[in-house]
């Protein structure tokens, strides 16, 4: 599946993952709102063997900060929820084409929520 990222830290959240052919990913987060985390998890098709675009997304995070001010703000609970791979316009005109994005909304069992859109990287 490749590399996916949201590197725009203007909202204080940057997430980068690399997904293998089995849907297993590893990556990291940085930014004032989220801190420095090592992340891992899975993204799996909700109905395997179909062309449907819905996925299950599970994410685990560990603190990867070297300084206390950058500590990971995602708690130790797993985040789970739905995801989709969608097309986002690359500009104002159809001829600009589209970017592929993984969009997810995941929660922990205590109600913490994380949502992001990660663009497919070249």
C-alpha positions in Angstrom: 0.0 0.0 0.0 3.0 2.4 0.4 3.6 5.6 2.3 0.9 7.9 3.5 1.3 11.2 5.3 -0.2 14.4 6.6 2.9 16.6 7.0 1.0 19.9 7.5 1.8 20.8 11.1 -0.3 24.1 11.0 -2.9 22.3 13.2 -0.2 20.8 15.5 -0.6 17.2 14.1 1.6 15.4 11.6 1.2 11.7 11.0 3.3 9.5 8.6 2.8 5.7 8.1 4.1 3.0 5.8 1.6 0.2 5.1 2.7 -3.2 3.9 0.8 -5.6 1.6 -1.0 -7.2 4.6 -2.3 -3.8 5.8 0.2 -3.6 8.7 1.7 -0.2 9.3 4.3 1.6 11.3 5.0 5.3 11.5 5.3 8.4 13.7 3.6 11.5 14.8 4.9 15.0 15.6 3.4 18.3 16.4 2.3 20.5 19.3 -1.2 18.9 19.6 -0.1 15.3 19.4 3.6 15.0 20.5 6.2 12.5 19.2 4.8 9.0 19.1 5.8 5.8 17.5 2.7 4.3 16.0 1.7 0.9 14.6 -1.4 -0.9 13.6 -3.5 -2.3 10.8 -5.8 -1.1 8.1 -7.9 -3.9 6.7 -10.8 -3.9 4.2 -14.1 -4.2 5.9 -15.4 -6.6 3.3 -12.4 -8.5 2.0 -12.5 -9.6 -1.7 -14.9 -6.8 -2.7 -14.2 -3.5 -4.4 -15.8 -1.6 -1.5 -13.8 1.2 -0.1 -14.4 0.9 3.7 -11.7 -0.2 6.0 -11.2 -0.9 9.7 -8.3 1.1 11.2 -6.5 0.2 14.4 -3.7 2.3 15.9 -1.4 1.9 18.9 0.9 4.6 20.1 4.0 4.7 22.3 6.0 7.7 23.5 9.0 8.3 21.2 9.9 11.8 22.5 13.5 12.6 23.7 12.3 15.6 25.6 9.4 15.9 28.1 7.9 18.9 26.2 7.4 16.7 23.1 5.8 13.7 24.9 3.3 11.7 23.0 -0.2 12.8 23.9 -2.0 9.7 22.6 -2.7 7.5 25.6 -1.7 3.9 25.6 -5.1 2.5 24.7 -5.6 1.3 21.1 -7.6 3.5 18.7 -10.1 1.7 16.5 -12.6 2.8 14.0 -13.6 3.2 10.3 -11.4 4.4 7.5 -11.8 5.0 3.7 -9.5 5.7 0.8 -10.9 8.6 -1.0 -10.0 11.0 -3.8 -9.4 14.7 -3.1 -9.1 17.2 -5.9 -5.6 18.3 -6.6 -6.8 21.8 -7.7 -9.8 23.8 -9.0 -10.0 22.0 -12.4 -10.7 18.4 -13.3 -7.5 18.3 -15.4 -5.5 18.8 -12.1 -6.3 15.3 -11.2 -6.8 13.9 -7.7 -4.8 12.8 -4.6 -5.6 9.5 -2.9 -6.1 9.9 0.9 -6.7 7.6 3.8 -9.3 9.2 6.0 -10.0 7.8 9.4 -11.9 8.6 12.6 -10.8 6.3 15.5 -11.5 6.2 19.2 -10.2 4.6 22.4 -12.4 2.7 24.8 -12.3 5.8 27.1 -13.6 8.1 24.3 -10.4 9.8 23.1 -10.7 10.5 19.4 -8.2 10.9 16.6 -9.1 11.9 13.0 -6.9 12.6 10.1 -6.5 12.4 6.3 -3.2 11.0 5.0 -2.2 11.6 1.4 -0.5 8.9 -0.6 3.2 9.8 -1.0 5.2 9.3 -4.3 
